[in-house]
Amino acid sequence: MSTEFNPLDAATLDWNKVGGLMPAIVQDVATQRVLMLGYMDRAALDATRSSGKVTFFSRSKQRLWVKGETSGHTLELVEIRADCDADTLLISARPHGPTCHTGAVSCFAGAPGNFLGALDALIQQREHDRPINSYTTKLFEDGTRRIAQKVGEEGVETALAGVAQLDDDLLGESADLLFHLIVLLRARGLSLDDAVAVLEQRHARAASKAAR
């Protein structure tokens, strides 16, 4: 997987304000769930950017600490952003295993996340791994045309449920439609984020037009 960095200049960060240790909030790039809070000094930030693995300065061990260096549950760096005061970092990462030492996904119990993002990431992984006896694997092996056909079928069933069936039926058909749509996007080398980006662009244009 490629790693993309925003143009963060460590020299612009207000290291003096935080005594040389900057709070770093880690967020799952797929689900947007907050995973943990750590601290970085300049060396930890440099190590994170050069290695692609999120690295902190351990206040208890008084040394650099690569997240997952013992457990293997590393955090793959995607992007680093600074807040408006340049004294806190937001790290977008792909977690490889649970982040919390307790085995939980997040160090913050019940931290909200975007399930559709998690599902999109899982479908992407299924496309790559092709596990046996997996419905998703079968869809990918049947090919894009069959996946598109399933999207069409689920779309019709969703519309019919919206007109003539109960709310539970409509919700069930909607869930089926969303799942197969994500599979279709992945089969075409696209993601749910790509579709959401189009919605965001349309919304921005409409808001700009309304403000005139």
Disulfide bonds with the S-S distance in Angstrom:
none
